[in-house]
Amino acid sequence: MPIVKNCCCCGLRTGCIVVGIFSMVTSLAWAAWGGYNLYESGILQSETFEDVAPFYYGYAVGVGLWVFLCLSSFLMVAGVCCDRRGLLIPYIVAGVLAILVHCSLCALYLYIMILVFEDGYVHDVFNLVALSLSGIFIVLDSLSLLCVISRYQELRYGEDARLVRQESVFPVQGPAIGMSVSQSRRY
């Protein structure tokens, strides 16, 4: 039985398609932002990695995660359209990873804001906006994941119900020879 019946003010199927398109767009935006930061830092142009700060390895991992989320969103939309629950599993894994990344980003931005506040800088708008956006994306990703898990359960329940119906159908003998359909035998 699915956890929720509706998603994004419509049915689960349509809601999952909306979630997939939303996830593709946002994951491409996050990947582009990370790729831009890697490009601006000069890491992509350098030939050696000895002088690279460990902070930029996080960008590289993040870009990989967001590309994986984009591809799994595409698979999820295909799985929803074709009613294949196995294609929803990569999105569920990527969605959990995205939520964990957003939680760690929230903790990082909160830590930075505490350090800045202790130094006497009260107005740190960038980190406040980044913290707010990470919090919003945690909520949106959680709701999206809930919707996709519900669709997975719906497909699983539907497949199980079809199997039970196929196994429990007993052939019923038709009317005997010489009897009309209205005079069929009673069992």
Buried (B, 14 or more C-beta within 10 A) or exposed (E): EBEBEEBBEEBBBBBBBBBBEBBBEBBBEBBEBBBEBBEEBEBEEEEEEEEBEEEBEBBBEBBEBBBBBBBBBBBBBEBBEEEEBEBBBBBBEBBEBBBEBBBEBBEBBBEBBEEBEEEEEEEBEEBEEBBEBBBEBBEBBBBBBBBBBBBBBBBBEEEEEEEEEEEEEEEEEEEEEEEEEEEEEEE
